[in-house]
């Protein structure tokens, strides 16, 4: 490896739901050498059994610190056992706490400097809740664990970045959640993250309206007039480059996106279907507003594909590559500042 690569601590990768495709994807990473240090959080027995089912010869090296195994055919694993044996494709609520232990270990390791960034394979929210653990998503959990005020979920693929004002809320709760305070916090975090993490000096952010046709001058809803437009106006006075609110059905046209650094959608299914249509399998989920770097895949646990050998590892590879890019940029910035 080049000397500058050693400046950052290892990445840490959570296997996610053990009955899903997370272990499959992690093992796929182990087939080739990696130009970055990597530690896997997972159950070694589960990984070994899945490797056997997939016909992969991957040496799983227990890790407790120090150098990592990054040659082709090997992985460093910080072992965190499941409560029950794992059957691919079959959820077990008794393993819900195991998934949370993976996340807790990853976050805590990033906060104490052992790891430079956390990458997460998919989890199954329903199974975690079935285990009696309230869990609405990675974004909300990470914010609470890090004591961060306002996390922002942003997905990115080649040619498009989409951030969300609200994340995992039922539609009937969305309008009430879009307040001036929330909009200001989200947009400031988004603008700051694009500047700091992606090196964009003055990001240009396109903002979706909430209602069809961005409210049609109040005929299709008042939120744009009463909440969104005044808030964007005050943020423009702070120097943030915002365009909108724009009708979401035409905002994603290629000509409008040409000069956009990000799109801000008001709710989950307003912006993410477009991004996933454009870049599914290559998109990365990034959590902005945390005191650590976190990226993830753009898909779910795909229980029907677990252990089949048909899971596509493209999104995980992109998530790991972006995490390392952000980690090395952060390390270089800290070094120059000191």
Backbone torsions as a table, in degrees:
resi	resn	phi	psi	omega
1	UNK	NA	151.6	174.7
2	UNK	-68.7	153.9	-173.9
3	UNK	-62.8	-32.7	-177.7
4	UNK	-68.1	-23.1	179.6
5	UNK	-66.7	-30.4	-178.2
6	UNK	-74.1	-7.5	-177.6
7	UNK	-72.3	-25.5	-179.1
8	UNK	-99.3	146.8	175.9
9	UNK	-67.9	166.7	-179.7
10	UNK	-61.1	151.3	165.2
11	UNK	-73.6	154.1	173.9
12	UNK	-124.8	135.3	-174.6
13	UNK	-123.6	116.9	177.1
14	UNK	-82.5	134.9	-179.8
15	UNK	-73.5	-15.2	178.9
16	UNK	71.9	-150.8	-179.4
17	UNK	-63.2	118.6	-173.8
18	UNK	-68.1	-23.5	179.1
19	UNK	-83.7	-7.9	-179.7
20	UNK	-94.2	-160.0	-175.7
21	UNK	-86.7	-0.5	179.0
22	UNK	-51.9	-53.3	178.0
23	UNK	-58.7	-37.5	178.3
24	UNK	-59.8	-46.9	-177.0
25	UNK	-65.8	-41.3	179.2
26	UNK	-61.1	-44.7	-179.8
27	UNK	-64.8	-34.0	176.3
28	UNK	-60.0	-37.8	177.8
29	UNK	-61.1	-31.7	-177.0
30	UNK	-74.6	-7.4	-177.0
31	UNK	-74.7	-23.5	-178.6
32	UNK	-123.2	157.7	175.5
33	UNK	-67.9	156.1	-174.9
34	UNK	-126.3	136.7	179.7
35	UNK	-85.6	28.0	179.1
36	UNK	-151.8	149.8	176.2
37	UNK	-77.1	136.1	-172.9
38	UNK	-139.0	134.8	174.5
39	UNK	-121.0	132.8	179.1
40	UNK	-97.5	135.4	171.7
41	UNK	-101.6	116.2	-179.2
42	UNK	179.0	180.0	178.1
43	UNK	-89.6	119.6	-176.2
44	UNK	-63.4	-40.0	179.7
45	UNK	-63.1	-42.5	177.8
46	UNK	-61.1	-44.7	-179.9
47	UNK	-64.6	-40.4	-180.0
48	UNK	-65.5	-42.1	179.0
49	UNK	-65.5	-39.1	179.7
50	UNK	-69.0	-38.9	177.1
51	UNK	-60.8	-41.0	178.5
52	UNK	-63.9	-42.7	179.6
53	UNK	-63.6	-32.6	-178.2
54	UNK	-89.3	-5.2	-178.8
55	UNK	71.9	30.9	-178.4
56	UNK	-105.6	134.9	176.0
57	UNK	-100.1	93.9	-179.1
58	UNK	-121.5	121.5	175.9
59	UNK	-79.5	122.9	-178.0
60	UNK	-101.4	108.5	-175.0
61	UNK	-98.9	115.9	175.9
62	UNK	-57.7	136.9	-176.3
63	UNK	-124.5	133.5	174.6
64	UNK	-132.7	11.4	-179.2
65	UNK	140.7	167.7	178.7
66	UNK	86.0	-157.2	-175.1
67	UNK	-71.0	159.5	-177.7
68	UNK	-112.5	158.0	179.6
69	UNK	-90.5	104.0	-172.4
70	UNK	-120.2	14.0	174.9
71	UNK	-82.1	162.5	177.3
72	UNK	-59.4	134.9	177.2
73	UNK	88.2	13.7	178.2
74	UNK	-149.6	152.7	178.2
75	UNK	-142.2	143.6	171.7
76	UNK	-90.4	129.9	-175.9
77	UNK	-125.8	125.3	168.7
78	UNK	-88.0	106.1	-168.4
79	UNK	-72.3	128.2	172.0
80	UNK	-133.3	105.5	-170.9
81	UNK	-74.0	150.7	171.2
82	UNK	-78.0	160.6	177.7
83	UNK	-76.8	-31.8	-177.5
84	UNK	-131.9	152.2	174.6
85	UNK	-55.9	149.6	-173.8
86	UNK	-104.3	130.6	171.4
87	UNK	-110.0	121.1	179.9
88	UNK	-53.6	131.3	177.0
89	UNK	85.0	-3.9	-176.6
90	UNK	-119.2	109.8	-179.2
91	UNK	-70.1	146.2	175.2
92	UNK	-136.6	111.1	-179.3
93	UNK	-57.2	-22.9	178.8
94	UNK	-66.7	-17.7	176.1
95	UNK	-95.5	3.7	175.5
96	UNK	-58.7	-46.6	178.1
97	UNK	-60.2	-32.9	177.8
98	UNK	-58.1	-43.5	-179.6
99	UNK	-61.3	-41.1	178.6
100	UNK	-67.8	-36.0	177.5
101	UNK	-62.8	-37.2	176.5
102	UNK	-60.0	-48.0	-178.1
103	UNK	-65.2	-43.3	179.8
104	UNK	-60.2	-44.0	179.5
105	UNK	-64.6	-39.0	179.4
106	UNK	-66.1	-46.2	179.8
107	UNK	-63.8	-48.8	-176.7
108	UNK	-62.6	-36.9	178.0
109	UNK	-67.2	-33.8	175.6
110	UNK	-70.6	-40.9	-178.0
111	UNK	-67.8	-32.0	-179.2
112	UNK	-93.3	4.1	172.7
113	UNK	90.5	-0.1	178.0
114	UNK	-69.5	-30.6	-179.9
115	UNK	-123.2	151.5	-178.5
116	UNK	-93.2	-20.8	-179.7
117	UNK	-166.0	153.9	177.6
118	UNK	-110.2	129.9	173.0
119	UNK	-115.4	133.9	-176.1
120	UNK	-119.4	130.2	167.8
121	UNK	-78.0	165.9	-172.3
122	UNK	-68.8	147.7	173.8
123	UNK	-115.2	166.2	178.6
124	UNK	-111.1	103.7	-175.3
125	UNK	-58.5	-41.0	-177.8
126	UNK	-62.2	-40.3	-178.6
127	UNK	-68.9	-36.6	177.5
128	UNK	-65.5	-43.9	177.7
129	UNK	-66.3	-35.6	177.2
130	UNK	-61.9	-26.9	177.8
131	UNK	-79.1	-0.6	179.7
132	UNK	89.0	16.4	-179.2
133	UNK	-110.7	112.5	177.9
134	UNK	-62.1	124.7	-175.5
135	UNK	-155.2	117.2	179.8
136	UNK	-104.5	-9.3	178.7
137	UNK	155.0	163.3	178.1
138	UNK	-55.5	-45.7	-173.2
139	UNK	-57.3	-48.2	-177.5
140	UNK	-69.0	-40.1	178.7
141	UNK	-62.4	-46.2	-178.2
142	UNK	-61.5	-41.5	179.6
143	UNK	-61.6	-43.0	-179.9
144	UNK	-67.2	-43.5	-178.6
145	UNK	-65.4	-35.0	-179.4
146	UNK	-89.6	-4.3	-175.1
147	UNK	56.1	43.8	179.4
148	UNK	-93.9	140.7	-174.6
149	UNK	-72.5	-44.4	-174.6
150	UNK	-143.4	96.8	174.0
151	UNK	-78.3	151.5	177.2
152	UNK	-130.3	125.1	176.1
153	UNK	-86.0	124.8	176.0
154	UNK	-131.9	128.8	173.3
155	UNK	-105.9	143.3	-177.5
156	UNK	-136.4	140.6	170.9
157	UNK	-140.1	170.9	179.2
158	UNK	-54.3	118.5	176.3
159	UNK	92.1	-1.0	-177.3
160	UNK	-158.7	134.4	169.9
161	UNK	-125.4	132.5	179.2
162	UNK	-128.1	122.6	175.4
163	UNK	-109.3	160.8	-173.7
164	UNK	-121.9	137.5	172.9
165	UNK	-76.1	-44.4	175.0
166	UNK	-120.4	153.3	-175.3
167	UNK	-113.5	-95.3	-172.3
168	UNK	-99.5	76.0	178.1
169	UNK	-124.8	147.0	170.4
170	UNK	-64.7	150.0	-174.9
171	UNK	-57.4	-36.8	-176.9
172	UNK	-66.9	-14.7	179.3
173	UNK	-96.9	-9.2	-171.9
174	UNK	-64.8	-50.3	-174.8
175	UNK	-58.2	-42.3	-179.8
176	UNK	-67.3	-26.2	-178.5
177	UNK	-79.6	-16.3	-178.3
178	UNK	-88.9	91.1	-179.5
179	UNK	-110.5	160.7	175.9
180	UNK	-55.7	-40.4	-178.9
181	UNK	-64.2	-45.4	-179.7
182	UNK	-64.9	-44.1	178.6
183	UNK	-58.7	-44.1	-180.0
184	UNK	-62.1	-45.2	-178.1
185	UNK	-64.2	-44.1	-179.0
186	UNK	-64.4	-46.6	-176.2
187	UNK	-67.5	-38.8	177.0
188	UNK	-63.3	-40.8	178.1
189	UNK	-66.2	-43.4	179.3
190	UNK	-61.5	-49.1	179.0
191	UNK	-60.6	-44.1	179.9
192	UNK	-66.0	-38.8	179.6
193	UNK	-67.4	-39.4	177.5
194	UNK	-64.4	-36.1	177.8
195	UNK	-71.1	-52.1	-172.6
196	UNK	-74.7	-50.8	-172.5
197	UNK	-83.2	-32.4	-174.8
198	UNK	-109.3	-1.0	174.4
199	UNK	68.0	28.8	179.2
200	UNK	-95.2	118.1	-170.8
201	UNK	-64.8	-46.4	179.6
202	UNK	-138.1	86.3	-174.6
203	UNK	-61.2	142.1	174.3
204	UNK	-104.3	115.3	-173.5
205	UNK	-112.8	123.1	173.8
206	UNK	-90.5	131.3	-174.2
207	UNK	-112.5	125.1	176.3
208	UNK	-74.7	146.4	164.9
209	UNK	-74.9	166.6	177.8
210	UNK	-83.9	-42.7	-171.9
211	UNK	-94.0	163.9	173.6
212	UNK	-55.0	138.1	-179.5
213	UNK	58.3	28.4	-178.3
214	UNK	52.3	37.7	174.5
215	UNK	91.6	-12.9	179.1
216	UNK	49.3	54.6	178.8
217	UNK	55.8	35.0	176.5
218	UNK	92.9	-9.3	-179.4
219	UNK	-75.1	-21.9	-179.4
220	UNK	-117.3	22.3	179.6
221	UNK	137.5	150.1	-174.9
222	UNK	-101.9	-6.2	-172.9
223	UNK	-61.0	-38.2	179.3
224	UNK	-62.6	-44.1	-176.9
225	UNK	-73.0	-43.1	-172.0
226	UNK	-86.1	-29.1	-173.3
227	UNK	-120.6	-54.9	-167.4
228	UNK	-72.7	-51.7	-177.2
229	UNK	-60.6	-47.7	178.6
230	UNK	-61.2	-36.3	-179.7
231	UNK	-68.7	-42.8	177.0
232	UNK	-61.9	-37.9	178.7
233	UNK	-61.0	-43.7	-179.5
234	UNK	-68.6	-32.9	179.0
235	UNK	-73.7	-30.5	175.5
236	UNK	-63.2	-33.7	177.8
237	UNK	-66.3	-19.2	175.6
238	UNK	-85.6	-2.9	179.3
239	UNK	96.5	10.0	178.4
240	UNK	-87.0	130.9	-175.0
241	UNK	-88.6	102.8	-176.1
242	UNK	-122.3	138.3	176.6
243	UNK	-122.6	124.1	179.6
244	UNK	135.9	-172.0	6.7
245	UNK	-72.7	140.1	-176.6
246	UNK	-115.3	148.1	175.1
247	UNK	-59.6	127.5	-175.3
248	UNK	-67.2	-24.6	-176.6
249	UNK	-74.4	-17.6	177.4
250	UNK	-117.1	-12.0	-178.2
251	UNK	-60.5	-34.9	-174.2
252	UNK	-84.5	13.3	173.6
253	UNK	-65.4	142.6	-175.9
254	UNK	-54.2	-37.1	-177.5
255	UNK	-65.5	-35.1	179.0
256	UNK	-73.8	-29.3	-176.4
257	UNK	-82.8	-13.4	-174.3
258	UNK	-53.9	-42.5	-176.5
259	UNK	-107.0	14.4	-179.2
260	UNK	-92.9	136.1	174.1
261	UNK	-90.7	-22.6	176.6
262	UNK	-164.2	156.3	171.1
263	UNK	-113.4	136.9	175.5
264	UNK	-106.8	114.1	177.9
265	UNK	-97.1	151.4	-176.9
266	UNK	-78.8	-26.9	-178.6
267	UNK	-151.0	166.4	-170.6
268	UNK	-50.8	-56.2	-173.1
269	UNK	-87.3	9.8	172.2
270	UNK	-84.1	-40.2	-174.7
271	UNK	-108.0	-33.3	-171.7
272	UNK	-72.6	-32.1	175.6
273	UNK	-59.6	-36.5	179.6
274	UNK	-66.5	-47.5	-178.7
275	UNK	-62.2	-42.6	-178.0
276	UNK	-71.3	-30.2	173.8
277	UNK	-65.0	-39.0	-177.1
278	UNK	-74.9	-38.0	-170.2
279	UNK	-138.0	27.5	-176.6
280	UNK	-60.2	134.5	-176.4
281	UNK	91.4	-12.1	176.2
282	UNK	-125.7	-2.1	-176.2
283	UNK	-85.8	155.1	-178.9
284	UNK	-130.1	138.2	175.4
285	UNK	-94.9	124.3	179.6
286	UNK	-120.0	133.4	175.7
287	UNK	-99.1	115.4	177.6
288	UNK	-94.3	155.8	175.7
289	UNK	90.3	11.5	177.5
290	UNK	-104.2	158.7	174.4
291	UNK	-83.1	27.1	-179.3
292	UNK	-156.7	168.5	178.5
293	UNK	-99.0	131.8	175.7
294	UNK	-140.8	129.1	173.1
295	UNK	-127.7	164.4	-178.9
296	UNK	-155.6	174.8	178.1
297	UNK	-78.3	169.7	-177.5
298	UNK	-102.7	17.7	-173.8
299	UNK	-140.7	177.5	-177.9
300	UNK	-97.8	-162.0	-171.4
301	UNK	-76.6	-19.3	176.5
302	UNK	46.2	58.7	-175.8
303	UNK	-55.8	-33.8	-177.8
304	UNK	-68.6	-17.4	-179.8
305	UNK	-100.2	-9.7	-175.0
306	UNK	-60.3	127.7	178.4
307	UNK	77.3	4.3	-175.3
308	UNK	-90.6	-19.7	-174.6
309	UNK	83.2	4.1	-177.7
310	UNK	-103.9	2.9	-179.7
311	UNK	-73.0	138.8	-179.3
312	UNK	-93.9	120.7	-177.1
313	UNK	-90.3	9.0	-174.4
314	UNK	-57.8	-46.4	-177.3
315	UNK	-66.1	-38.5	178.5
316	UNK	-65.4	-40.4	177.8
317	UNK	-61.5	-41.8	177.9
318	UNK	-64.8	-39.8	-179.3
319	UNK	-64.4	-41.2	179.1
320	UNK	-68.0	-43.4	-179.7
321	UNK	-61.7	-42.6	179.6
322	UNK	-68.2	-40.4	178.0
323	UNK	-58.1	-42.4	179.6
324	UNK	-68.6	-38.3	176.8
325	UNK	-60.5	-46.6	-179.9
326	UNK	-67.1	-37.8	-179.3
327	UNK	-66.4	-43.6	-180.0
328	UNK	-68.8	-35.5	176.4
329	UNK	-64.2	-42.5	178.9
330	UNK	-64.0	-41.9	179.3
331	UNK	-63.6	-42.4	179.7
332	UNK	-65.1	-40.2	179.0
333	UNK	-64.1	-41.0	178.7
334	UNK	-65.7	-38.8	179.6
335	UNK	-66.0	-40.6	179.9
336	UNK	-70.2	-31.8	179.4
337	UNK	-69.0	-30.1	-178.8
338	UNK	-89.4	NA	NA
